[in-house]
Amino acid sequence: MVNLELYRVFYAVAKCGSLTKAAEELYISQPAVSQSIKQIESQLGGTVFNRTHRGMELSETGGKQIFAIVEQALKLLETAEVKFNELKNTAKGSVRICACDSVIEHYLLPIVNQYHRKYSDVKINITNTNSQEAIEALKAGKADLAIVNLPMESKELVLSGKVMELNDIFVCSKDFDLKSEIPMHLSDISDYPLLMLEETTASRKAISDYANSLGVYLHPDIEVSGHEALIRLAQSGLGIACLPREFVKKELEEGSLIEVKTEPCMPTRALGLVIPDNNDLNFCTREFINLIR
């Protein structure tokens, strides 16, 4: 198949009717234009121009037969490039976001509302996932950005920055029977029914790793996949739940949950904004990231 750039030279010469003018339009030398025409004729196996004293004219059985097709093809390619640039530089398209339920409710929703007011034509798709699922979705090209638990290690992804700190605490309903004095040692928590996230989640791993480092091993009676389910279980009086303070602020203020203070306190964790490591973010996604930052 003939190189696309040769067709571009052919089209320029046909429009200009001159090697010199075509060279000026293409910002290349006249010999380069002449050589390109020779190459396209060689590859097509026929003459596309007649050289006359007036300049370059399309040949009846060669150049005139392909000119309209080449012109249409080049214009289609130009339209494709324009469309691509529009998607990269205008607020049309979509933003696909992955985050867990509580991050969506307590962090992302205000940003989504602000973004939607500014760019109402952009479709926003939010998927409720845990951190590992969000990372896999980014790697597979099924998401544009994600909010995940830190630390995050992946050569295929980029940590764009920390977006939120989390302070894990233990909570229970106000009617729950606490026999120990508060604050209690972390090891005493195991004497009560314990409600925690599933073992596969990054949050649970961070909490368990810290407790294990102190020689404390937490064995939950109930495990669930999301923070909201933990909150409801704790409110129902089924046990003591471990949750970020930032996710139960309303329940603590209302009094439907109370904090079970422990010594030592759990260490602060963080959430981070993660994006693919290809720098090919469209305008919609870049603007959403700017709002987060």
KEKE-3310 file (N, C-alpha, C; in steps of 0.2 Angstrom, whole numbers, plus 5000, padded with zeros to 4 digits):
npx = (5004:5002:5011:5004:5008:5013:5002:4997:5006:5004:4991:4993:5001:4992:4982:4989:4995:5008:5025:5033:5025:5018:5028:5030:5018:5018:5029:5042:5056:5058:5064:5061:5047:5046:5053:5044:5032:5037:5039:5026:5021:5028:5025:5011:5012:5010:5007:5003:5003:5004:5018:5019:5022:5014:5014:5010:4999:4985:4985:4975:4971:4976:4980:4968:4958:4960:4960:4948:4945:4956:4956:4944:4947:4958:4951:4942:4951:4956:4944:4943:4954:4951:4939:4945:4953:4943:4937:4947:4949:4937:4922:4914:4908:4913:4916:4923:4922:4929:4926:4924:4908:4907:4916:4911:4899:4904:4914:4915:4903:4899:4909:4905:4893:4896:4904:4895:4886:4894:4899:4887:4884:4892:4894:4893:4900:4899:4906:4904:4916:4929:4946:4955:4948:4945:4958:4961:4951:4955:4968:4963:4957:4944:4940:4943:4948:4952:4948:4957:4963:4978:4995:4998:5004:5009:5015:5009:5000:4997:5000:4991:4989:4986:4970:4961:4961:4960:4954:4953:4941:4933:4916:4900:4882:4872:4866:4873:4880:4894:4906:4919:4930:4931:4944:4948:4960:4967:4967:4957:4946:4943:4936:4923:4908:4913:4913:4918:4926:4927:4941:4948:4948:4957:4956:4953:4965:4974:4970:4971:4985:4991:4986:4991:5004:5005:5003:4990:4976:4963:4947:4934:4916:4906:4908:4908:4906:4905:4906:4894:4885:4892:4890:4876:4874:4881:4873:4862:4865:4873:4886:4903:4910:4923:4927:4931:4932:4928:4918:4907:4903:4891:4882:4888:4886:4873:4870:4867:4877:4891:4908:4920:4933:4950:4966:4982:4978:4971:4982:4983:4976:4976:4968:4970:4971:4971:4977:4978:4994:4997:4995:4986:4973:4957:4949:4937:4940:4952:4948:4939:4948:4955:4946:4946:4959)
npy = (4994:5011:5024:5035:5048:5051:5051:5063:5072:5070:5075:5089:5094:5092:5101:5113:5113:5114:5110:5118:5127:5117:5112:5123:5124:5113:5114:5108:5103:5107:5096:5086:5085:5081:5069:5062:5061:5053:5041:5038:5035:5025:5015:5014:5010:5017:5033:5048:5061:5073:5082:5098:5114:5123:5118:5105:5093:5083:5066:5058:5044:5041:5050:5058:5049:5044:5056:5062:5052:5051:5064:5064:5054:5060:5071:5064:5059:5071:5075:5066:5068:5081:5078:5070:5079:5087:5079:5078:5091:5097:5099:5086:5070:5057:5053:5040:5033:5025:5019:5016:5013:5022:5032:5037:5043:5051:5059:5060:5064:5079:5084:5079:5084:5098:5097:5093:5104:5113:5106:5100:5092:5081:5064:5055:5041:5031:5019:5007:5000:4990:4994:4986:4981:4993:4996:4986:4988:5001:4997:4988:4997:5001:5011:5028:5035:5033:5032:5026:5015:5019:5013:5011:5001:5000:4998:5002:5011:5028:5038:5051:5060:5062:5062:5062:5060:5046:5041:5027:5021:5013:5008:5008:5004:5015:5008:4997:4984:4988:4981:4983:4996:5013:5023:5007:4994:4989:4976:4971:4973:4961:4954:4956:4955:4957:4968:4969:4974:4964:4952:4953:4966:4982:4991:4983:4975:4984:4988:4976:4972:4982:4980:4967:4970:4974:4963:4959:4951:4951:4944:4944:4943:4945:4948:4960:4968:4981:4998:5005:4994:4990:5000:5000:4988:4990:5000:4992:4985:4974:4972:4978:4989:4993:5007:5021:5037:5048:5043:5040:5052:5059:5049:5049:5062:5062:5053:5039:5031:5027:5031:5019:5021:5017:5011:5008:5022:5019:5020:5034:5033:5035:5041:5040:5048:5039:5036:5031:5026:5033:5046:5050:5057:5062:5078:5080:5071:5077:5089:5085:5079:5091:5098:5089:5091)
npz = (5000:4996:5004:5016:5017:5004:4997:5002:4997:4983:4982:4986:4975:4965:4968:4968:4956:4953:4956:4964:4971:4978:4986:4994:5001:5008:5016:5012:5002:4984:4977:4985:4984:4970:4970:4978:4970:4960:4967:4971:4958:4954:4963:4961:4948:4936:4927:4936:4934:4921:4914:4910:4900:4907:4920:4932:4927:4930:4925:4912:4913:4925:4937:4937:4939:4952:4960:4966:4976:4984:4989:4996:5006:5013:5018:5027:5036:5041:5047:5057:5065:5070:5077:5087:5094:5098:5108:5117:5121:5124:5134:5132:5132:5143:5160:5169:5185:5199:5215:5233:5242:5253:5251:5240:5245:5255:5250:5236:5231:5233:5224:5212:5210:5209:5197:5188:5187:5181:5169:5161:5150:5151:5153:5168:5176:5189:5198:5211:5220:5228:5233:5227:5216:5209:5205:5196:5187:5182:5176:5166:5157:5160:5168:5171:5182:5199:5217:5230:5243:5251:5255:5237:5225:5209:5193:5181:5184:5191:5205:5208:5219:5237:5243:5254:5272:5283:5299:5308:5319:5334:5335:5342:5346:5356:5366:5367:5377:5386:5395:5399:5404:5397:5391:5383:5381:5366:5364:5372:5364:5357:5366:5363:5352:5336:5322:5305:5290:5275:5273:5262:5258:5256:5267:5278:5279:5282:5295:5302:5300:5308:5321:5322:5323:5336:5343:5344:5339:5328:5327:5318:5321:5312:5295:5281:5265:5263:5270:5273:5276:5288:5297:5298:5304:5316:5322:5325:5336:5335:5338:5340:5328:5317:5309:5298:5306:5298:5291:5299:5305:5305:5311:5324:5329:5329:5339:5337:5336:5346:5351:5354:5363:5361:5367:5361:5349:5333:5318:5307:5291:5272:5258:5240:5224:5209:5193:5175:5168:5156:5152:5143:5145:5143:5140:5148:5159:5164:5169:5179:5188:5191:5199:5210:5215)
capx = (5000:5006:5012:4999:5012:5014:4995:4997:5010:5000:4985:4995:5003:4986:4978:4993:4997:5015:5029:5036:5020:5016:5033:5029:5013:5020:5036:5047:5060:5055:5066:5057:5041:5047:5054:5038:5028:5040:5038:5019:5020:5032:5021:5005:5013:5007:5008:4998:5004:5008:5022:5018:5025:5010:5015:5008:4992:4983:4984:4968:4970:4979:4978:4961:4954:4961:4960:4942:4945:4961:4953:4939:4950:4961:4946:4939:4956:4956:4938:4944:4959:4947:4935:4949:4955:4937:4936:4952:4949:4930:4918:4909:4911:4911:4921:4922:4926:4929:4927:4919:4902:4907:4920:4907:4895:4906:4919:4914:4896:4900:4913:4901:4888:4900:4906:4889:4884:4899:4899:4881:4884:4897:4891:4897:4898:4903:4906:4905:4921:4934:4952:4958:4944:4946:4964:4960:4947:4960:4972:4959:4954:4937:4939:4947:4951:4949:4950:4959:4967:4985:4999:4996:5010:5008:5019:5004:4996:5000:4996:4990:4990:4982:4964:4958:4964:4955:4955:4949:4939:4928:4910:4894:4876:4873:4863:4877:4883:4901:4908:4925:4930:4933:4946:4950:4966:4965:4967:4950:4940:4942:4931:4916:4907:4917:4911:4923:4926:4930:4948:4951:4949:4963:4955:4954:4972:4978:4969:4974:4992:4993:4984:4995:5011:5005:5002:4983:4973:4956:4944:4927:4910:4903:4912:4904:4910:4905:4906:4887:4883:4895:4886:4869:4875:4883:4867:4857:4867:4876:4893:4908:4912:4929:4925:4934:4928:4925:4912:4902:4902:4883:4879:4891:4883:4866:4870:4865:4883:4896:4915:4923:4940:4955:4973:4983:4973:4973:4985:4979:4977:4975:4965:4973:4968:4975:4975:4982:5001:4998:4995:4981:4967:4953:4947:4933:4944:4957:4944:4937:4954:4957:4941:4948:4965)
capy = (5000:5018:5028:5041:5055:5051:5054:5070:5076:5070:5080:5096:5095:5092:5107:5119:5113:5116:5107:5123:5129:5112:5112:5129:5123:5107:5116:5103:5105:5104:5090:5081:5084:5078:5062:5058:5059:5047:5035:5036:5033:5018:5010:5013:5007:5021:5040:5052:5068:5075:5088:5102:5120:5126:5115:5098:5091:5076:5062:5056:5037:5039:5055:5060:5043:5043:5062:5062:5047:5053:5070:5062:5050:5065:5075:5060:5058:5077:5076:5061:5072:5086:5075:5067:5084:5090:5075:5079:5098:5100:5095:5081:5063:5054:5051:5034:5034:5019:5021:5012:5017:5028:5037:5041:5047:5056:5063:5062:5067:5086:5086:5077:5089:5104:5096:5092:5110:5116:5102:5096:5087:5075:5058:5053:5035:5030:5011:5006:4995:4991:4997:4981:4980:4999:4996:4981:4992:5005:4993:4985:5002:5001:5017:5034:5037:5029:5034:5020:5016:5020:5013:5008:5000:4997:5002:5003:5017:5034:5041:5059:5064:5061:5066:5062:5056:5042:5039:5022:5020:5007:5011:5003:5008:5018:5003:4991:4983:4988:4979:4986:5004:5016:5019:5001:4992:4987:4969:4970:4973:4955:4951:4958:4953:4962:4969:4972:4973:4957:4951:4955:4973:4985:4994:4977:4973:4989:4988:4970:4973:4987:4976:4961:4972:4975:4956:4959:4947:4953:4939:4947:4938:4946:4952:4963:4970:4989:5002:5006:4989:4990:5006:4998:4982:4992:5003:4987:4982:4967:4972:4984:4990:4997:5012:5028:5042:5052:5040:5040:5058:5060:5045:5050:5068:5060:5048:5032:5027:5030:5029:5015:5023:5012:5013:5014:5024:5017:5025:5038:5031:5040:5039:5043:5048:5035:5037:5026:5029:5034:5053:5051:5059:5067:5085:5079:5068:5081:5094:5082:5079:5098:5099:5085:5094)
capz = (5000:4996:5010:5016:5015:4997:4994:5004:4992:4977:4983:4986:4969:4961:4970:4966:4949:4953:4961:4968:4975:4983:4991:4999:5005:5012:5019:5011:4996:4978:4975:4989:4981:4964:4972:4981:4965:4957:4971:4970:4952:4954:4968:4958:4942:4931:4928:4939:4932:4914:4915:4904:4901:4912:4926:4933:4926:4932:4919:4911:4915:4932:4942:4937:4942:4960:4964:4971:4981:4988:4992:5001:5011:5017:5022:5032:5041:5044:5052:5063:5069:5073:5082:5092:5097:5102:5113:5122:5123:5125:5139:5129:5133:5149:5165:5173:5191:5204:5223:5237:5243:5258:5248:5235:5248:5260:5247:5229:5228:5232:5218:5206:5209:5206:5191:5184:5186:5176:5163:5161:5145:5152:5157:5174:5178:5196:5200:5218:5220:5233:5230:5222:5210:5206:5202:5191:5182:5178:5171:5160:5153:5161:5172:5170:5188:5205:5224:5233:5249:5251:5249:5231:5221:5202:5187:5176:5187:5194:5211:5207:5225:5242:5243:5261:5277:5287:5306:5310:5327:5335:5337:5344:5347:5363:5370:5367:5384:5386:5402:5400:5405:5391:5385:5384:5377:5359:5365:5375:5359:5355:5370:5361:5345:5331:5315:5301:5282:5272:5274:5255:5257:5259:5274:5283:5279:5286:5302:5304:5300:5314:5327:5323:5325:5343:5346:5344:5333:5328:5324:5318:5321:5305:5289:5276:5260:5263:5276:5275:5280:5295:5301:5300:5309:5323:5325:5327:5342:5335:5340:5339:5322:5315:5304:5298:5309:5293:5288:5304:5308:5306:5317:5331:5331:5331:5344:5335:5337:5351:5350:5359:5363:5363:5368:5357:5344:5326:5315:5301:5284:5267:5251:5235:5217:5205:5185:5171:5167:5149:5151:5138:5148:5139:5143:5154:5165:5167:5172:5185:5192:5193:5204:5216:5217)
cpx = (5004:5006:5007:5002:5013:5008:4994:5000:5007:4994:4987:4997:4997:4982:4982:4995:5004:5019:5032:5031:5018:5021:5032:5024:5014:5026:5041:5050:5056:5057:5063:5050:5041:5048:5048:5033:5031:5039:5031:5018:5023:5028:5014:5006:5010:5009:5002:4998:5007:5012:5022:5022:5021:5011:5013:5001:4990:4982:4977:4967:4973:4977:4971:4956:4954:4960:4954:4942:4950:4959:4948:4942:4954:4957:4943:4944:4957:4950:4940:4949:4955:4943:4939:4951:4949:4936:4941:4952:4942:4927:4912:4912:4908:4917:4919:4926:4924:4930:4922:4913:4903:4911:4916:4902:4898:4912:4917:4908:4896:4904:4909:4896:4891:4902:4901:4886:4888:4899:4893:4880:4888:4893:4896:4895:4903:4901:4908:4910:4926:4941:4955:4955:4945:4953:4964:4956:4951:4965:4969:4956:4947:4935:4944:4951:4948:4952:4951:4963:4974:4989:4996:5002:5008:5012:5015:5000:5000:4996:4997:4991:4985:4976:4960:4961:4958:4958:4951:4948:4934:4922:4905:4888:4876:4870:4867:4880:4890:4903:4915:4925:4933:4938:4949:4956:4963:4964:4960:4945:4938:4937:4924:4915:4910:4914:4916:4922:4929:4938:4951:4952:4955:4962:4956:4961:4976:4977:4972:4981:4994:4991:4989:5002:5011:5004:4994:4980:4966:4952:4936:4922:4906:4908:4907:4908:4910:4904:4899:4884:4885:4891:4879:4869:4876:4877:4862:4859:4871:4883:4897:4911:4918:4927:4930:4929:4924:4919:4906:4901:4895:4881:4882:4888:4876:4865:4868:4871:4887:4903:4917:4931:4945:4962:4977:4978:4976:4977:4981:4981:4975:4972:4969:4970:4973:4972:4980:4989:5002:4997:4990:4974:4963:4951:4943:4936:4948:4953:4941:4942:4956:4952:4943:4954:4963)
cpy = (5006:5021:5034:5047:5056:5054:5061:5075:5076:5075:5087:5098:5096:5099:5113:5119:5114:5112:5112:5125:5124:5111:5117:5127:5117:5108:5110:5106:5103:5098:5084:5079:5080:5070:5058:5057:5053:5041:5033:5033:5026:5013:5009:5009:5011:5029:5044:5059:5069:5082:5092:5109:5124:5123:5107:5097:5084:5072:5059:5049:5036:5044:5057:5055:5042:5050:5063:5058:5049:5059:5068:5058:5055:5069:5071:5060:5065:5078:5071:5065:5077:5084:5073:5073:5088:5086:5076:5086:5101:5096:5091:5074:5060:5053:5045:5034:5027:5021:5017:5016:5023:5033:5041:5045:5053:5061:5065:5066:5075:5088:5084:5082:5096:5103:5096:5099:5114:5113:5098:5091:5081:5070:5056:5046:5033:5022:5010:4999:4996:4993:4992:4981:4987:4999:4992:4985:4997:5002:4990:4991:5003:5007:5022:5036:5033:5032:5027:5021:5016:5015:5009:5007:4997:5001:5004:5010:5022:5037:5048:5063:5061:5065:5067:5057:5052:5040:5034:5022:5014:5011:5006:5007:5010:5013:4997:4990:4982:4987:4982:4994:5007:5022:5012:4999:4989:4979:4967:4970:4966:4951:4952:4955:4959:4962:4972:4970:4966:4957:4953:4962:4977:4988:4989:4975:4978:4989:4981:4970:4977:4983:4970:4964:4973:4968:4955:4956:4948:4947:4941:4941:4939:4950:4954:4966:4978:4992:5003:5000:4988:4995:5003:4992:4985:4996:4998:4984:4976:4966:4978:4984:4994:5001:5018:5033:5047:5050:5039:5046:5060:5056:5046:5057:5067:5056:5041:5028:5031:5027:5025:5017:5018:5015:5007:5016:5020:5022:5028:5034:5036:5036:5043:5043:5044:5036:5032:5030:5030:5042:5055:5053:5064:5073:5084:5076:5073:5087:5091:5081:5086:5100:5095:5089:5101)
cpz = (5000:5002:5010:5015:5008:4994:4996:4999:4985:4977:4982:4979:4964:4962:4967:4959:4948:4958:4966:4973:4980:4988:4996:5004:5010:5017:5019:5004:4990:4976:4979:4986:4975:4965:4975:4975:4961:4960:4971:4964:4951:4958:4964:4951:4936:4932:4931:4937:4925:4916:4909:4905:4906:4919:4926:4932:4927:4925:4918:4914:4922:4937:4943:4940:4949:4964:4969:4977:4986:4992:4998:5007:5016:5021:5028:5038:5045:5049:5058:5068:5073:5078:5088:5097:5101:5108:5119:5125:5124:5130:5136:5130:5139:5154:5169:5179:5195:5211:5227:5239:5248:5255:5243:5239:5252:5256:5240:5227:5228:5226:5212:5205:5206:5199:5186:5182:5181:5169:5162:5156:5146:5156:5162:5176:5184:5197:5207:5218:5226:5230:5225:5216:5206:5202:5196:5185:5178:5173:5165:5156:5154:5166:5170:5176:5194:5211:5227:5239:5247:5256:5243:5227:5214:5197:5182:5178:5190:5199:5210:5213:5230:5242:5250:5266:5281:5294:5308:5318:5327:5338:5338:5345:5354:5368:5371:5374:5384:5394:5404:5401:5399:5394:5387:5379:5371:5360:5368:5370:5357:5360:5368:5354:5340:5324:5311:5294:5281:5272:5267:5254:5260:5266:5279:5284:5283:5293:5305:5305:5306:5320:5328:5325:5333:5347:5347:5338:5333:5324:5323:5318:5314:5301:5284:5271:5259:5269:5278:5279:5287:5299:5303:5305:5316:5326:5327:5333:5342:5337:5339:5332:5321:5309:5304:5302:5304:5290:5293:5308:5310:5312:5323:5333:5333:5337:5343:5336:5342:5349:5356:5359:5365:5364:5366:5352:5338:5323:5309:5295:5279:5261:5246:5228:5212:5197:5181:5170:5160:5147:5145:5140:5144:5143:5149:5160:5168:5171:5179:5190:5195:5199:5211:5219:5220)
residu = (MET:VAL:ASN:LEU:GLU:LEU:TYR:ARG:VAL:PHE:TYR:ALA:VAL:ALA:LYS:CYS:GLY:SER:LEU:THR:LYS:ALA:ALA:GLU:GLU:LEU:TYR:ILE:SER:GLN:PRO:ALA:VAL:SER:GLN:SER:ILE:LYS:GLN:ILE:GLU:SER:GLN:LEU:GLY:GLY:THR:VAL:PHE:ASN:ARG:THR:HIS:ARG:GLY:MET:GLU:LEU:SER:GLU:THR:GLY:GLY:LYS:GLN:ILE:PHE:ALA:ILE:VAL:GLU:GLN:ALA:LEU:LYS:LEU:LEU:GLU:THR:ALA:GLU:VAL:LYS:PHE:ASN:GLU:LEU:LYS:ASN:THR:ALA:LYS:GLY:SER:VAL:ARG:ILE:CYS:ALA:CYS:ASP:SER:VAL:ILE:GLU:HIS:TYR:LEU:LEU:PRO:ILE:VAL:ASN:GLN:TYR:HIS:ARG:LYS:TYR:SER:ASP:VAL:LYS:ILE:ASN:ILE:THR:ASN:THR:ASN:SER:GLN:GLU:ALA:ILE:GLU:ALA:LEU:LYS:ALA:GLY:LYS:ALA:ASP:LEU:ALA:ILE:VAL:ASN:LEU:PRO:MET:GLU:SER:LYS:GLU:LEU:VAL:LEU:SER:GLY:LYS:VAL:MET:GLU:LEU:ASN:ASP:ILE:PHE:VAL:CYS:SER:LYS:ASP:PHE:ASP:LEU:LYS:SER:GLU:ILE:PRO:MET:HIS:LEU:SER:ASP:ILE:SER:ASP:TYR:PRO:LEU:LEU:MET:LEU:GLU:GLU:THR:THR:ALA:SER:ARG:LYS:ALA:ILE:SER:ASP:TYR:ALA:ASN:SER:LEU:GLY:VAL:TYR:LEU:HIS:PRO:ASP:ILE:GLU:VAL:SER:GLY:HIS:GLU:ALA:LEU:ILE:ARG:LEU:ALA:GLN:SER:GLY:LEU:GLY:ILE:ALA:CYS:LEU:PRO:ARG:GLU:PHE:VAL:LYS:LYS:GLU:LEU:GLU:GLU:GLY:SER:LEU:ILE:GLU:VAL:LYS:THR:GLU:PRO:CYS:MET:PRO:THR:ARG:ALA:LEU:GLY:LEU:VAL:ILE:PRO:ASP:ASN:ASN:ASP:LEU:ASN:PHE:CYS:THR:ARG:GLU:PHE:ILE:ASN:LEU:ILE:ARG)
# end
